[in-house]
Amino acid sequence: MSLRLQITALFGAILVVTMAIAAYLGESIAARAVEEGIRERTKEVARSISSEIDFSLREPRESDRARIAVRLAAAVARHHGLRIAEIAIRRPGKDDVVRITFGKNGPETTFEQRDYMFSAQPQARLLDSGEGRVAQVDQPVSDPFGRPIANLRIEAYVADAELIADRERTVFLWVTASSSLALALAFTLILRRMLARPLSRLAAAMAAVESGAGVPPAIPGAERPDEIGTLARGLDAMLVRVRGFSRELQEKVDDATADLAHKNRALVELNDLLVEARRDLTAKEQLAALGQLSGTIAHELGNPLNTISGHVQLLARAPSCPPDMKEQLEVVQREVKRMTAIIRRFLDSARALTPAPEPVEIAALIDEALSLTVSAEARTRIAVNRDVPSEMGRAALDPSLVRHVLTNFISNAVDAMAQGGRLTVRARRAGDQMALTVEDSGPGIGGEERKHVFEPFYSTKPKGKGTGLGLAICREIAAALKGRIELESVPGHGAAFTLYFPAPAWKAAG
């Protein structure tokens, strides 16, 4: 139940109790007023009747009683609503009592003598009779010397007066009920304006704050000088503190979130470095094992292959060697050279890489790598583009190591474009940093392949076409040159390998 309903119910209860008390008091006051009015009216009637009767102080005679009865009948005839009228005259011995009773058949007069209880002062009382409530009044009559000589008693019906009192009581109750209803309506309107509406606004403001809809710029009712204004100002001050606390808390949350994001990024980078270091360690271990194997291969196969190559050359030069035999010997010689090249690659991967910088013409170095790698047959299906600025000139670098990397990049690009395409070799300089890029228009390298492309013995070429050592050795060469290799590739749109390394421009002495 809302506060307004509670206050209205409380006011209604107080109003009902007040009405009940007022009705009870009004009825009591009205009853006393009616009784007092009846007594006063009856007293007035008694005084009027007593003033109209002439009492004889002589010895009682029958004619006196008759004359008094006539006088009494004449006096009471002018007053309505009487039940009994009697006069008691003090006499020696028994007192004379003349009574007129008003019944349905008219007034009836009786005479009697008896001891009568005289009243020294006028008295009025209300009595219950068999015919209803009556008002009884005793009016003493005194002689000129103040001595009581008679007593007048009348009884009057009070039904008419009580009927009037009932009507007045009904009117009083209706007036009280109407006034109470009007007062309740006025109280409700005043309560709504002074209390319910401001409290509803405060409740709406608090509900808006609780729901997160925002804090109003000013709490309604804060300008009031009463208790509601005090409550509104207190709420406003509390909301100001809450807003400050919320801002401070939000700032702390933002700082903590930013710090957590920073640490998370650092953790991801650290994890990537750890994975990369693990790969490097694995690659170095594999290359170390390869070095041992290469030494054994070079020792066990190098000399026999040289002997075979020498004898094949002697046989091919002999005048007695038929042409078809020479062709077969050329095939053997090519295979021996291929085996020698394989052994040399193993040896290159195993030997220590110590750069020996010297002045090198960049354009000439790129042309040499292209001529060594791109055959005439490949140039028929691949468009080769060399992009080297004319001002590039010479740079201080190890030509053997850089040439090895370029030929590996170009060889992989040519193999990736078996159906033809476009090959671009680009050279750029930024200060002392050199960037050599080999870009092809082949199928590109997918995300999973990019994770392993620099690992030893990993190859995407068909079986027998590659050893999986080329890019692993290139990465070792880049590290020896204090540089790095970056790969950019979108599957279906080619790949680009770039070697970044320091190669300051060569300046001749003097």
N, C-alpha and C positions, 0 to 999 in steps of 0.2 A: 504494500500500500504506500502511495506517495505521501510526502510530507504534507502537501496541501489537503489531501483527503483525511489524513490523521488530524490535522488542526481543525478542519471543518467538522469532523465527527466529534472531536472534543468540544468544540463550541456548541454543536447541536445538543450534546449531552448536557452541557452546562445550561443551555437555554431551556431544555425540557425540564430540568430540575428547578430552574428559576421560575418557569411558568407554573409548575406544580406548587411550589412554595407560595408564589403570588396568588394562585387560585385559592389555595387553602387559607392564606391570610385574608384575601378579599372576601371569601365566603364567611370567615369568622367575623371580620369587621362588619360585613353586611348584616349578618345575623344579629350581632350586638346592636347595630344601628337600628335594625327593624324592631328588636325588642325594646330598645330605648325609646324609639318613636311611638311604639304601641303604648308603653307605660306613660309617656308624657301625654299622649292623646287621651288616654283613659283618665289620667289625672285631671286634665283640662275639662273633660266631660263631667267628672265628679265635682270639680269646683263650680262649674257652671250650674249643675243641678242643685248643689247645696245652697248656692246664693239665691235660688229662686223659691226655696221652700221656707215658709214662716213657721218656726217651731214654737209651740206653747209650753210654758214652764209650769202650767197649772197641773193640778192633779189629773191624771189621765182619765179621759172619758171616751166613750165609744165615738162620740161626734168628733173628737180630736183625731182619733186614728183614721176616721173616714176622710176628714178634711185633709190630713197629711197624705193619705193615699191618693186623693184627687190631685193635690198639688204635685206629688211625685209623678203621677201618670202624665200630667200635663207637661212636666219638665222633661221627662225622658222621651216624650213623643217627638221632640225636635231633634233627637239623636238616633242614628241608625246603627245597626250591628250590635245592639246590647242583648245580652242573654238574661241577666238578672240585675235588678236594682232593688236594694233594700235599705231601710232606715231603722236604726236601733236608737230609741230614746231612753236615756237614763231615767229610771224611776226608782222610788224606794221599793225594795223587794225585787220583784221581777221586772225586767226591762221590756218596753213595748217594741215589737219588731214588725214593721210593715214591709212586705216583700211583693214585688211584681216580677213574675216570671213570663218571659216572652217565648211562647211555643208556636207550634204550627197553627193552633186554633186562635191565636191572638194572645194578648196579655191577660195574665191571671193574677189577681191580687189576693194575698192571704195575710192574716193577722195572727200574731202569737205573742206570748209573754214567756221569756226565758232569760237566764243569765247570759249576758253578752260580753264578749271580750272586746273592750274598747281600745282603740289605738291612740296613743298620745301624739304621734306624728303621722303625716300622710305616708302610706305604704303602697307599693305597686309590685306585683309579681305575676309570673306566667305559670299557668297550671294546665295539666292534661286532664280533660274531662272525657266522658263517654262520647261527647259530640265533637271532640277536637280540642285544640289548644285554645285557651282563653286567657285574657288579661284581667286580673283581679286587683281593684284599687280600693283601699280604705281611706276615706277622707273624714278626719275628725271635725266636729262642729262645736264651737265654744261660744259662751255668752259674752256680753260686753266686758265682763271682768276677766276673760281668758279661761273660764272654767269649762271643761268639756261637758256638754249636755247631750250630745247625740253623735252617731257615727253613720256615715253614708258609705255603703259598699256597692260597687257596680262590677259586673263582669261583662266583658265584650269579646266577641269572636275575633280571632286574628287571622283567619284563613285568607281574607282579601289582602291583608298586609303581607302575608307570606307569599302569596301569588305575585304581588308586586316585587317582593324581594327576589323571588325566583327569576322573574323577567330581568331584573337588574343584574342578577348573577350571570344569566345567560349572555346578556349584552357585554358584561365585563369579560367573560371568557372569550367571546368572539373578538372583542377589541384586543385582548391580550394575545390571542393566537395570530391575528392579523399583524399586530405590531411586531411580534416575534418573527413571523415570516419575513416581513419587510426588513427587520434588523438582520436576520440571517442572510438575506440576499445582499444587503449592503455590506455586511461583513465579508461575504464571499468575494464580492467585487473588490473591496479594499484589500483583502488578503491576496487576491490574484495580482493586483497592481503593485502592492508594496512588498510582498514576500514571494509568492509563487513564481511570478514572471522573472524576477532577478535570480532566484535560485535555479530556475530552469535554464537560464542563460549560462550560469556558472556550471551547471551539470553538462550542458552542451559543449562548453569550452573544455571541460575535463575529459569528456568522451572523445573530442577531437584529438586531444593530446594522447589519450590512451590508444586510439586506433592508429596513430601515426600519421594522421592527416595534416599535422602541422600545428604549431602553437599560434593562436591569434595574436596580433600585435598589441592589443590592449584587452585586459580581462574586463568584461562588462560589469558595471556596478562599482568599480574602484573609486569613482568620484563621490559616492554616497557617504554621508557623515555617520551613518548608523553602523550596527553590527555587521550587516551584509557588506557594507563598504570595507569594514575591517577584514572580513573574510576574503573578499575579492582582492584586496591589496596584499594580504598574506599569501594567497594563491599565486598572484602575479610575482611576488618576490621569490616564492618557491620555484616557479617555472623559470625565472631568470637564472636561479642557481642550477636548475636541471639542465637548461640550455647550455650553460657554461660547462657543466660536468659532461654533457653529451659531446660538446665540441672537443673537450680535452680527451675524453675516451675515444672519440673518432680519430683524433690525431694520433693517439697512442696505437690504436688498431692499424691505422694507415702506416705508421712507422714500423710497427711489428710486421705487417704484411710485406712492406717493401724490403725490410731486412731479411725476412724469410725467403722472399723471392730472390734476393741477391745471393743468399746462402745456398738456395736451391740451384741457381744458375752456376754458382761456384762449384757445388757438388757435382752437377752434370759435367762441367768442364773438367773437373778433377777425375771423374769417372772416365770421360773420353780420353784424357791424358793417360790414365792407367791402362785402358784398353790398348791405346796406341803404343804405350811403353811395352806392354806385354807382347804385342805383335812385333815390335822392334826387337825385343829380346829373343822371341822365337825365330825371327828372320836372321838375326845375328848368329844364333846357335846353329840354324840350318846352313848359313853361309860358312860358318867355321867348320862344320862337318864337311861341307862341300869343298872347302880348301884342302882338307886332308885327303878327300877323295881325288881332288884334282891333281894333287902332287903325285899320288900313286898312279893315276891315269897317264899323266905326262911322262912319268918315268917308265911305265910299262908299255905304253903305246907310241910314245913320241918317236923313239929311235926306230922301231920296226916300220912305222909309217914312212919315215924319211928314207929308209932303205928301199922300201917298195916303190916310193915315188922316184928315186934315182934310177932304179932298174927299169921302170916303165918308160922313163924318158930316154934311156939308152936304147931300149927295144924300138921305140917309136922313131928314133933317128937312124936306125940301121938301114942301109940301102936295100937289104934283102927283105925288109918288112913289107908285106903286101898292103894295099890300101884298106881292105876290109879289116885287117888286123890293127892298122893304125886307128881306125875308128873305135874299135873295141878298147884299145889301149887308152884312147882319150877319155872314154867312159870311166875306165878304172882310175885315171888320173883325176877326174873331177870328183869321184867319190872319195879318193884319198884326200883331196883338198877340203872336201866337206867335213870329213872326219877330223882333219887338222883344225878347221875352223871351230868345230865343236869343242875340241880340247882347248883351243885358245880362249874360248868364252869361259870355260871352266876355270882356266888359269887367271883370267881377268877378274872373275868373281872372287877368287881366293887371295890374290895379292893385295898388299897394303896400298891404299889409294892416297898418294901424296901429290897434290897439285903442283905443277911447275909452270907458273905463269910466264907468258912471253907475248910480244906484240902480235896480234892476229887481226887480219882484215875480216870483219864480220860477214860481209856479203860473200867473200870467197869461201869462208868456212861453210856457209849454208849451201853454196853451189856444190862444193865438194861432197857434202853429206847427201845432197839430192842425186848427184851423179853416181855415187856408190850404191844407193838404195833403190832408186826408181829406174827400172830397166826400160829399154826401148819399147818392149811389148806393153808394159804398164802405162807408158805415156800415151799409147794409142787409145786408152779408155779412161784415163784420168787427166783432168786439166790441172796442171801444176802452176801455182802462183807464188812468187817470192816477193814479200813485202818488206823491204829494207830501206829506210830513209837514206838519201844520198849523203847526209852529213854524219851518218853513223861512224864511218872511219874505222880506226883500229882500236882494240881494247886489250887490256892485260888479262889473259886467261890461259888455262891449260887446254890447248887445241885437241889433244887426244881424248881427254875426258869429256869435253863438251861435244866433240864429234860423236863419241860413243852414244851419248844421250840422244843427240839429234837423229842419228841413224836408227836408233831403236824406236823413237817416236814415229819417224817417217815409215819404217818398215811395218809397224803395227797399223798405221793409217792405210797403207797400200793394201795390206791383207784384209782390212775391214771393208774395202771398196772393190770386191771381186767383180761386181757388175758395173763398175765405173763410178765416177763421181768427181769431186773437186778437192784438191789438196792445196792448203795455204800454209806457208812458213813465214812467220812474222817476227821481226826484231824491233824492240822498243827499249829506250833508255830513260831512266828517271834518276838524275844525279849519277852516282856511281853504281846504281843497280841496273842490271841487265835482265830483260825478259825475252826469252825465245819461246815462241808458241808454234805448235804444229796442230792444225785444225783440219778435220776431214768431214765429209758429208755422209758418213756411213750410218749404220743402224744405231749408233750410240751405245752407252754402257748403262745398264740398269742399276737400281739402288743396291741390290744384294751383291752384285759383281763389284761395285765400287768399294765395298768394305774389304775385299780380298785381293784387289787387282795388284797391289804392291807386295803381296806375300810371295816368298820363294816357292817355286814349283806350282804356282797357280796360273792356269792358262785357260782361255775360252776358245782357243784355236782347235781345229780338228787334231786328232791323235797323230803324232809324227810331224806336225807343223811347228811346234814350239816346245821349249823346255820349261817355260814358266819362270825363267830367271831374268829376263830382260828388264822389266820394270823394277824388280827388286834390286838389281845392280844399279839401275839409274838412280834410285832413291839413295843408295849408298854413295854414289858419285856426287849427288846434290848435297848430301850432308858433308862430304869432304870439301866441296866448294863453298861451304858455309851458306848454302842456299836451301831451296825447297822446291817441290813439284806440286802444282795444283791441277786438278782435273775438273773440267766443266763439261757436262753432258746432259742432254735431254733425249731419252729413248726415242728413236725414230728420226732424230735431227742431228746426228753426228756427235763428235767428241772433240775436245781441245785440251791438249797437254801443254803446260807452260812451265819452263824452268826459270826460276828466279835465283839470281846469284850476284854477288858483287863482282863487277868487272869495270874498273875505272878506265876512262879513256887514256890511250897511250900517248905520251908526249915525249918526243925525241929530245935527248939531252943536247944542250947548247942551242 
